Amino acid sequence: MTWAERGVFPTPALPDSTIRVQAEPIRADASVRFVKVSCSIPLLFHQVVGFEATMQNALLERVERASMKETIPHFEIGDTVDVHVKILDGDKERIQIFNGVVIARSGSGTREMFVVRRIVQGEGIERKFPVHSPKIADIVVKRSGKVRRAKLYYLRNLSGKAVRLKERFTGTRLSAAEAAQVKDKKRQERIDAKKAKAAAKAEAKKAQGDAPKVSRRKRAKGEGAGGEATSSNEA
């Protein structure tokens, strides 16, 4: 009996694994027998290659982490930013600001790049900056644009007011506990306002009650509380 008829053949190199063979007769004649064989073999070579690739990626990440910035200013696609670039002017180093709209962002790690576009005298100018470059001193977000795309290359075909993006107003979203605290605080403020209003009303009523009473007849005659006549025409 051959190993194909047995169905299981042990692998000497891998004692814990086996090669499972399934033999299915397709057509049987007097002289020739056609057999369909399917087997599953542990891919040791591919596992070794995958392990080496993982180790290589880990080493590259450690090397790249040494040249990456610890903190990166947060900006998104469509934001109008001021990129502070360090340039050499003779023997001195100064900061040059490039203002524009972020239209693209790509890459990861030390290869992360972003593209800034601006219009100068009717002509579009684009510059591509590495995020972790030591030549970039700072990135300041001036305005946030409302967009729905990851790449704003369509702005290259627009001009005038059509290039302007709608401003996006970012608000901080509170958690459930913080929202409940704010709601309770507003409710307490309303209660305190009602109490203060009622106290002021009661005090005014008390002050009015302490004043000397004047009868309706004297009030009609124009006499005051002391019995003296009052006239509105007196100078």
Buried (B, 14 or more C-beta within 10 A) or exposed (E): EEEEEEEEEEEEEEEEEBBEBEBEEEEEEEEEEEBEEEEEEBEEEEEEEEEEEEEEEEEEEEEBEEEEEEEEEEBBBBBBBBBBBEEEEEEEEEEEEBEBBBBBBEEEEBEBBBBBBBBEEEEBEBEEBBBBBEEBBEBEBEEBBEBEEEEBEEBEEEEEEEBEBEEEEEEEEEEEEEEEEEEEEEEEEEEEEEEEEEEEEEEEEEEEEEEEEEEEEBEEEEBEEEEEEEEEEEE
